[in-house]
Structure formats: C-alpha cells, structure tokens
Amino acid sequence: MLVRYKKSHGKIAMGLLSFMPTERNLKTLQQTLHLYEENQDWQLFLWKDKEDYTGLIGAKVDENHFTVHHISVLPSHRGEGIGHAMTEELQRFMQHRKMRATKETKSFMARCREKMGA
C-alpha cells in the first residue's frame, strides 16, 4: 500500500533512496528529500507491506503527466513485484495523467512491467 511521505518518514526515505546510484551521497539525499518536502509538484510515497516500509517511489507531477524520478525496493524484498505494484498504484492515484520515466528509472520500470507480463 502506498503511503504519502511525511517528514517523520525522513530516515526511512533516506535509507530507501540511498539504494539508487544517483542518491548515495548524504548531501544529495538531503537535497532530494528537501525537494519533495518543499515543492508540491514533487510527490513521494513509501510502500508499506504489513508493518514495514519496503519500497519508495517519487514523481514530479504536472497537469497531464507524472515522471517517476525515484523508485527503490529494499534488497531483501526485490523480486517480489513491489516495484510493479508501486507503479500500478501510483498510476491509479494519478488517474488521467500519463506515466513517464527518467533515464535513471526507465530500465527498472521496464523490468517491473516485463516481470508482471505487462
């Protein structure tokens, strides 16, 4: 289930973001979280599975599109379809908007869709 990011989720979000190659530096992580906290066009969600947060997805939203800039799953939960589930639920949440990927998220999102037979 997707849960909208709140500042109280900061440490969890930083941990999940740190699995992305472009987000390994502490200063970069802090800047990324600040972007999501301060700009309403940037929306970050955590994936909660029972009691634990196991994934994260973040997107920049405009009127007709949303672009997934960040997507991450805990290594111990990879291969369980969480990435695909996050993209599907985010698409339902964004309703009529078309999903896009960045250069960094494109291959991960393609694998998610491929794995689930989409």
Secondary structure as UniProt FT lines:
FT   STRAND          2..4
FT   HELIX           7..9
FT   HELIX           10..17
FT   TURN            18..19
FT   HELIX           21..23
FT   HELIX           26..38
FT   TURN            40..41
FT   STRAND          42..49
FT   TURN            50..51
FT   STRAND          52..61
FT   STRAND          65..73
FT   HELIX           75..77
FT   TURN            78..79
FT   HELIX           82..94
FT   TURN            95..96
FT   STRAND          98..101
FT   TURN            103..105
FT   HELIX           106..115
FT   TURN            116..117
//
